[in-house]
């Protein structure tokens, strides 16, 4: 799509596999002497090469840190994938079955009402935050108020029952942590969404066109599967980026740093918030990780639990992929600030 | 700037993902999940009870990919621009970023990273959530009660006196900080969701004259003693090397 500097020999892009009907005439790419469209043959070749080279490579690659990092990387990827798949299927279903008219009927018109309603609705979507992003995106293109969609996106990973139960198990005898997490998470979702809208957030989203899938003559089933596949490919690469960053940081971060900051209340909160972003731990499990940071105050650990589901490396990467870099660059810090604030408030009142 | 000969841009040409490439990508990701879930290898990365979710996701991915491939082949042969249900500007093409999905696939097929071990154990210690005295001990098998490291440590931490029994524990060896009486620690890693939240629990082992390397898997039978600092230790009666278990983060 972008122009490359023109070069004297003008050659059309080389494509293998006879998808002649799909090839577009791009005058700009006449300038590129080499283009590599990746088709099914290339993908198959790469995977087969990996399988074939295994006996050569596997015994040679090994260092404790590298092993640790790659294991965590794969773990985050495959743990998140089923939820991402669920999310894109839901997104496809919304694209196929929910018209903008139906959307308008389902959600209250006034944002002040729609946002909390969407926030509570998020509690119904179980599991990892990865699934909520394609759904929120699709809700917007279907005509839901973007603020409501964002509230849904932020609340789904934070306040669903599985997460709350896990928190109660990890912090036995401390119902304040469970209540604090629910209140803090819900407040974060609602406040961030409303603030975002006030700050002109719509402009942050990369320009989107509303799909006219029904007009294009595809059956609902076709719309569902096409949309799911599309969303999967758009989000998948970014999930990998987020997982890789989180795995690398987790492997390389010396935990000894933590003991030195635990005593200062301000630093403790900031460090816990930072850790929540960097560790990218799934919201069903982060309560147990938070419980292990015994040197840290309960309030700072509550901040960890409120920040984690709202903004972490995985989420930021997925947001870049789905909503654009401008959006993520502004939304993530906003969410972080609101989450820390809500966590502190909830801690002050409930703990 | 050279003339005549092909001028290369800094990247080797422009990478783009065709429709059939995208579908193939989704299929191989599904194949990766399938391979992991059909064996017990997935337990290196996520909790054992996650198998159904992985299988379902794998099948859905493969189905979506096959459907996508079929459609792109059909539209290619019909020489008609395919009707796009997506709302992206570049109809028919997905961002090259999607190619990164090949990274985990290649990692699994090429190397299959090992379960977390000594490196992770040294970096994250578990905190017990035990508040109340637990239920009765399980019955002894072959003269010793099989217990997990976590359970033994938890029971001692809530004040249960276990010094009279014999216990059989499994775990891997991690080294003890220098200057202590214990030769090594027997360690297990526990996960809740996936390997990213792994935490370690360990117990000191005393009275073992044999030599072991960090990371060796052992089955240790012995009695529980209390060390000078109040932490429990296992006084060895017998030690056997065991193969790495299929569920590395289990009991």
Interface residues (C-beta under 8 A of the other chain):
Chain A: X1 X4 X5 X7 X8 X9 X15 X17 X18 X19 X20 X21 X22 X24 X29 X32 X33 X34 X35 X36 X37 X38 X39 X40 X42 X43 X44 X46 X47 X50 X51 X53 X54 X57 X58 X61 X64 X65 X67 X68 X70 X71 X72 X73 X74 X75 X76 X77 X78 X79 X81 X82 X85 X89 X95 X141 X166 X169 X170 X171 X172 X173 X208 X209 X210 X211 X213 X216 X217 X218 X222 X223 X225 X226 X227 X228 X229 X230 X232 X233 X234 X236 X237 X238 X240 X241 X243 X244 X246 X247 X250 X251 X255 X279 X280 X281 X282 X284 X285 X286 X288 X289 X291 X292 X294 X321
Chain B: X1 X3 X4 X6 X7 X8 X9 X12 X13 X14 X15 X16 X17 X18 X19 X20 X21 X22 X23 X24 X25 X26 X28 X29 X31 X32 X33 X36 X42 X44 X45 X46 X50 X53 X54 X56 X57 X60 X61 X64 X65 X67 X68 X69 X71 X72 X75 X76 X77 X78 X79 X80 X81 X82 X83 X84 X85 X86 X87 X88 X89 X90 X92 X94 X95 X97 X98 X99 X100 X101 X102 X103 X104 X105 X106 X107 X108 X109 X110 X111 X112 X113 X114 X115 X116 X117 X118 X119 X120 X123 X124 X125 X126 X127 X129 X131 X191 X192 X193 X194 X195 X196 X197 X199
